């Protein structure tokens, strides 16, 4: 089985064998429990309704004037899409490195936008303590220009992953750049969200890596 390990902030003043009282933030814990199971219910229902995989559906505004069979041109906002791709993978690089630096740390939230990404962790201390090592590791990955391989781990269920040789492999169905070099320099910022939640905000140079 697995033991539960509680990490204490530096200077806690406790010694081995001391008796302590553990208090659970029930509102936070219960919220996580309910949303966790609600998401899993929805996931299983989607798998049941679409057993052969998921189609991409574009919803049109009322009054579009189109009929079934009409030919249309679809234009992708590439600047927005590429921003999402780069920030998406940058966040996943940082996530894997944080897991490596602090085994057992819990991710409690994340958001990806074209110009910024964030990851939230349950952590008692200032997560900026990790930034020097995170920056060194991410800079090395970007400089190495390693290929980002994406493929199916199970094509029948549409499960995909990405992999960077020598770094990590992670289940993910999103879009990613071709190499780590495309991420460019990362800028990390810490925000304390209160109640033991530490946030890492990630921004990238809009122009991407220099030539």
Residue pairs with C-beta under 8 A, 6 or more apart in sequence:
5 104
6 22
7 102
7 104
7 123
7 124
7 125
8 14
8 124
9 124
9 125
10 125
14 20
25 195
25 196
28 195
32 108
46 54
47 157
53 157
53 158
54 158
58 74
60 66
66 72
79 114
80 114
81 175
82 177
83 113
83 114
83 115
83 206
84 112
84 113
84 114
84 175
85 174
85 175
85 176
85 177
86 177
86 182
86 183
86 184
86 204
86 208
87 112
87 113
87 114
87 115
87 116
87 117
87 202
87 203
87 204
88 112
88 117
88 174
88 175
88 176
89 148
89 162
89 176
89 177
89 180
89 183
90 117
90 138
90 183
90 186
90 202
90 204
91 110
91 112
91 117
91 118
91 119
91 202
92 162
92 170
92 172
93 138
93 141
93 167
93 180
93 183
93 186
94 119
94 134
94 138
94 186
94 188
94 200
94 202
95 107
95 110
95 119
96 167
96 168
96 170
97 133
97 134
97 137
97 138
98 105
98 119
98 121
98 130
98 134
98 200
99 105
101 130
101 133
101 134
102 123
102 130
105 121
105 122
105 123
106 121
106 122
107 119
107 120
107 121
108 120
108 121
108 122
108 197
109 118
109 119
109 120
109 197
110 117
110 118
110 119
110 120
111 117
111 118
115 203
115 206
116 201
116 202
116 203
117 201
117 202
117 203
118 191
118 199
118 200
118 201
118 202
119 199
119 200
119 202
120 193
120 197
120 198
120 199
121 127
121 197
121 198
121 199
121 200
122 196
122 197
122 198
123 196
123 197
123 198
124 196
125 198
126 190
126 192
126 198
127 190
127 198
127 199
127 200
128 188
128 190
131 188
131 190
134 188
135 186
135 188
138 183
138 186
139 185
139 186
141 164
141 167
141 180
141 183
142 180
142 181
142 183
142 184
142 185
142 186
142 209
143 181
144 180
144 181
145 179
145 180
145 181
146 164
146 165
146 166
146 167
146 179
146 180
147 164
147 165
147 178
147 179
148 162
148 163
148 164
148 176
148 177
148 178
148 179
148 180
149 162
149 163
149 164
149 165
150 160
150 161
150 162
150 163
150 176
151 160
151 161
151 163
152 158
152 159
152 160
152 161
153 159
153 160
153 161
153 171
158 173
159 171
159 173
160 171
160 172
160 173
161 169
161 170
161 171
161 172
162 169
162 170
162 172
162 176
163 169
163 170
164 180
177 183
181 209
182 208
182 209
183 204
183 209
184 204
184 205
184 207
184 208
184 209
184 210
185 204
185 205
185 209
186 202
186 203
186 204
187 202
187 203
187 204
188 200
188 201
188 202
189 200
189 201
189 203
190 198
190 199
190 200
190 201
191 198
191 199
191 201
192 198
192 199
193 199
